Amino acid sequence: MNEANLSQDQPQAGNADRTSALFANMVVQQTNMALMFLGQVPHPESGQQIRDLDTARLFIDQLEMLEVKTKGNLDKREGGLLKQSLTALRMAFVEAANQEPSPPPKPAAESPTGQPAAASQKTKEAGSEPAAPASEAESRKKFSKKY
């Protein structure tokens, strides 16, 4: 009779291990997706860095929801993995949010002397006359477009 109890406990223990592994796998997948959208991990197919803070926030929010909904139901390893993942993601999110987005490439504009801006810059570097600084308002008027 003792053997019968052991054989009944083994499938339940195997199921608990499987469930624990599936939970850990899901946490790691969500973490990797968030890191990818934070620009920390390259896209697996294209190899390009992606930066989409809203989508990253969605994955972090999903993990936070899991933390709330599973409170008291996780073993130490599961809880530790979830807590560690959320801590790392929150720090990475703050860093990504504080980074300045890379400026778009500026179009080649002409300088007041009629030369392309690059040529004007070379003239400045060569030590010719310094260009008069344009006011910020004038600069915005020149380069703003109306749609």
Long-range contacts (C-beta under 8 A, 24 or more apart in sequence): 20-75, 20-77, 20-78, 23-74, 23-78, 24-77, 24-78, 24-81, 27-63, 27-66, 27-78, 27-81, 27-82, 27-85, 28-81, 28-85, 30-59, 30-62, 30-63, 30-85, 31-59, 31-63, 31-85, 31-88, 31-89, 33-59, 34-59, 34-60, 34-63, 34-89, 34-92, 34-93, 35-89, 35-92, 38-89, 38-92, 38-93, 38-96, 39-96, 40-92, 40-96, 51-96, 51-101, 53-93, 53-96, 53-97, 56-89, 56-93, 56-96, 57-93, 59-89, 60-86, 60-89, 60-90, 60-93, 63-89, 109-142, 109-143
